[in-house]
Amino acid sequence: MIQVKIINKGQQPMPAYATVQSAGMDLRADIQEAFTLKPLQRRLVPTGLYMALPEGYEAQVRPRSGLALKHGITVLNTPGTIDADYRGEIGVVLVNLSDTDFVVNPGERIAQMVIARYEQAELVAVTELDETERGAGGYGHTGVK
C-alpha cells in the first residue's frame, strides 16, 4: 500500500474506502449550500481536498454508478486524471445527462477516486508497424454477437 499526502481544507470527511476490496474512495461536494444542475448543465464542484501523489501514480476521478444509473449524473471528463505534480484543489466536473433537474447537496458523494500506477512511454518513430490478426479493424468491426 502506498501513502498519499492529503490536506482537507473542506468541511467533509476525508475520502475512505467503503469496503476492504473497494478500488475507489468517494469524493464529496464541499459546498456551503445546495445547487441545482439542470439538464445538460455542467459544473466544477470543489472537494476541499489537496494531495501529493508519489511519482509514478495518478488519481483517476470517475463517476459513481448509482448517480449515473438513477439520475443521469456523471463526470464529464471521465476518467479525470490528477497528475502527481498537481497541488491545487481537486475538483469534479459533473454533468447532468438526464432530462430533469438534479440537486447537489453539501457533503453529497459525487464521484470516486482511484489511485493508479502508470508508466511514461518513450515514443519511437518508425515507418511501419508489425502485422496483427486485427490489423486496422476499427470501432465495431467484430460485430455485436
Secondary structure, DSSP 8 states (H G I E B T S, - for coil): ----EEEE-SSS----BSSTT-S-EEEE---SS-EEE-TT-EEEEE--EEEE--TTEEEEEE--HHHHHHH-EEETTSSEEE-TT--S--EEEEEE-SSS-EEE-TT-EEEEEEEEE---------S-----SSTT--TTTT---
